[in-house]
């Protein structure tokens, strides 16, 4: 277990600082920039450290009813960090300052035309979460011990791609890339491993 305290915050910040991101491409961006927050919060009576996963509202135009990390497209001139913090506020009512950011993981290119930057943040006052019903159906804290299980992730082959599809098993549901890939890399960073995930595939239904 990882208690939600300052020692855990320092340990995770150190793991993020030790992780060396892949360099940004110097070519003009072919994909639209987006950002998500791997938001760490207290969960349960024991106040374990958990990441916040959302179930997207069923009436949304894109990716309705799917599991996702809080996030979205970067506005013009907006950095991924600023976008992730803004989306946290808009989706969950969590207004965090820049000093809540612990680090960034590798960018992940999606089949739907986005380049997603994951931003790890420490949500110290997570008791004030108020999901926006226009975007979020529900919020689910996932204890870090859950993503660190040996059987939390698996990889399968599909005929449409030579790349492996990653799946995160959670409470009887299968969560796919990009969300599964980003959570998997975060799990690896916590373990001190620089595991790359850009080549992990999404299921065909997420290619649009």
N, C-alpha and C positions, 0 to 999 in steps of 0.2 A: 504494500500500500504506500501511496505517496500523500502524506497529509498536506492540506492546503495551507502552507505556512511559508515564512520567509526563506527557510532553508531549501525547501523544494523550489521556490522561485529562483534562488541563486543557482541551484544545480541545473535547472532547465535552461536558464540564461547562459550558463557556462557551456552546456552541450550545444546550444544554438551558435554561440560564438566560435566554438571549435569546428563547426560545420562550414566547409567552403563551398559556396554555391557555384554552379556552372556559370561561366561568364556570359553576359548578355551578348546577343548577336548584334554585330555592328551594322548589319544590313537594314534597310528600311523595313519596318514591321509589316509582315504579311498577314498577321493575325491581330484581332482586336484585343487590347489589353484589358485584363480583369484581375480582381484580387479577391481572396477569401481570407477569413480570419479563423485560425486555429485558436479559439478562445478558451483559455483555461480558467475554470471556476471551481468553487466548492460544491460538493454533492454528497447527499446522504447524511445520516446522523453523525457519522464519524468524520465528516468534512474531508473526504478524500478529494484529491485533485482529479478533475474530469474535463474533457473537452466537450464543447457544446455543438450538438448536431441538431439540425432542424429538418422537419418534414415540410416540404413546400406546399403552399395552398393549392387546392384542387382546381381553382379557377384561373390560375396563371396561364399565360399564353405558351410559355416554354417550360419544359421539364416539370410539368405540374405533378404534384403528388410524389415527387422523388425526394430521397434523402440528400441533404446538402449541408455544406459548411456555410455559415453566413457570408455573403459576399455578392459581388456583381461586377458589372462593367465599370471601368475607370472613366470618369468624365474627362473632357478635353483639358489637357494640362495638369491632370491630377496624378499624383504618384500612387503606386500600389498601396503603400502604407496609409496614405490619406483615404484612399478608396475603401480599404478594409475597415478602417475606423468609422468612416461615414456609414457604411453598410451595417455594421454592428449597431449603430445608433438607430438607423432606419428600421431594421428588422426586429431587433430585440430590445430597443430602448436603453442599450448600454453605451454610455458616453464616456469614452476613455481618452486620456491624454497620450501624447506621443511617447511618454516615458513608460507606458504600459507594454510597449513592443519589446519582445525578448529576442526576436530574430526573424529571418526570412529563409524559406526553403527554396528548392529549385522551381523554376517556372515549368508549368505543365501545359503542352499544346493539346487542345481538344479537337475532336473531329468536327465540332460545330463551328470552328473558326475563332477560338479564343486562346490567348496565352495567359494562363492563370498564375499569379504570384501568391503563394501561401504566406501569410503573416502571422507569426505566433505572438499572442498577446496574453497578458495576465489580467484577468477581470476580478480585481480585488473586491469590488462591491457587487457581486453577481446576484445578490438577493433582490436587486431592483429590476430584474428582467421582466419586460412587458412585451410579449410578442405582438408584432403588427399583423392583424388578421388579413390584411390585404396581401401579405407575402408569405406568412408562416402559419401552418396549421398547428404545429406543436414543437416544443423544444425538448431535447433528450440529452441529459448529461451522460457521457460515456466515460467511466472511470479509466484512468490510464492503465490500470492493471488488466482491464478487458482487452485493450489493443495489444498488450504485451504477451497475451497467451500464445502458446505455440500453434493452436488451431484457429486463431482469429482470422487468418487470411489463407486463401488458396489461389491457385492459378490454373486456368483451364484453356484448352485450345478451341478455336472456332474455325470453320472452313473459310470464312470471309477474310481472314488475316493470318499472317505468319507470326504475329505478335501474341504474347500470352495475355489473356484477360485476367485481371486481378479482381478478387471478390473478398469483401469483408463480411464475416458472419456475425450478425448481431440480433439476438432475441428472435431467432427464426426467420429473419430477413436477410437478403443478400444485398449488400451495398457495393456498387460498382465504381469504376473510375469515371470521372476524375477524383471524386471524393475518396474512394478507397485508396487510390494511389497516393494522395497527399497525406492521408492518415498513416499509411504504411511507411512513407518516408519519415514522418515525424517519429513513429515508433523506432525506426532505425537510428535516427539522430539521438534519441534518448539512450540508446544502447551504445552510442559512440561509433556507429557505423555510417560511412558515407555511401549509402545505397542510392543509386539513380533510378528514377521511375518514369522518365519521359517516354520510354518505349513500351510501357505497360499499356495494354489495349483497353478500350471501352467496349461494352457490348453493342451490337448493331443498333439496337433501339435508341442508343444515345448518340448516334452519328449525325443526327439532324441538328 
